[in-house]
Amino acid sequence: MKNFSFHIYLWQPYLLFLIGLPCFSQEKRQLTVEDYKLWNTLHIGALSDDGNWTSYSKSYLSKADTLFLKSTITDVQYTLAGGYGDKITADGSLFAWMRNDSLFLLRTVTGKTTSYPNVSGFELLRKGSHLIYLSANSDHNSLTLYNF
């Protein structure tokens, strides 16, 4: 028994050295001002009631924001550069978002996108049956209602 204890005490410093060795081999790179533009803020967006579709966005200091729509069931993901103001229907069949002054409507079943220019605001009813948007032209404003 004494002989066994003696061997444990001999190997213990060596094992501690081997465990700590990977920590010494990792070099840390100093952050530069150029690295700050790579940082982003993650924002949680819309979620369909059935949980099959979710959206989120990444905001950057450079204002090169990106909106994402992702299926939680399949690997389908849409990357929508510059997108904001996202809304989704309860069943997840329609997804709407803004970019610049245009409204975009994506049918998630087909992947087909329709755009509406000169839009200043919109509402997508949760049941997915109606889209209401306000168009702002130079001489007049108009409110449009679409029935799906």
C-alpha positions, 0 to 999 in steps of 0.5 A, a space after each residue: 500500500 505504501 508503494 502505491 501511494 508513493 507512485 501517485 505522489 510522483 505522477 500528480 505534478 506531472 499530470 497537473 502540468 499536462 492538464 494545464 499545458 493547453 492553456 499556455 499554448 493559446 495566444 490571445 490576439 489584441 482587439 483593434 478598432 477594425 474589429 469593432 465593426 464585426 460586433 453585432 446585436 442580436 434582436 429576436 423578431 416574430 414567431 408564428 403561433 405554431 412555432 414553425 417560423 421565427 425571425 431575428 435580426 443582427 444590428 451592426 454599428 455600420 448600419 449593415 443590418 440583416 434580417 433572418 427568417 428561419 424554419 424551425 422544422 427544416 433547414 430553410 432560411 432567408 437572409 434579408 439584407 437591410 430588412 426591418 419591421 418584420 411580421 408573420 401570420 399566425 400560421 406562418 404562411 406569410 412573412 412581411 418586412 420593410 427595406 428602405 421605403 418598400 414593403 416585401 411579402 414572402 409566401 413561405 410555402 412557395 418562397 415567392 416574394 412580392 414587393 410594394 414600393 413607397 410604403 410608409 407603414 403596414 400591418 399584417 393581420 395575424 389570421 393572415 387574411 389581410 394586408 394593410 399598408 400606407 403608401 406615401 407619394 409626393 402628391 397624396 397618401 393612400 391606404 391599401 387593403 389586400 385580401 388573401 
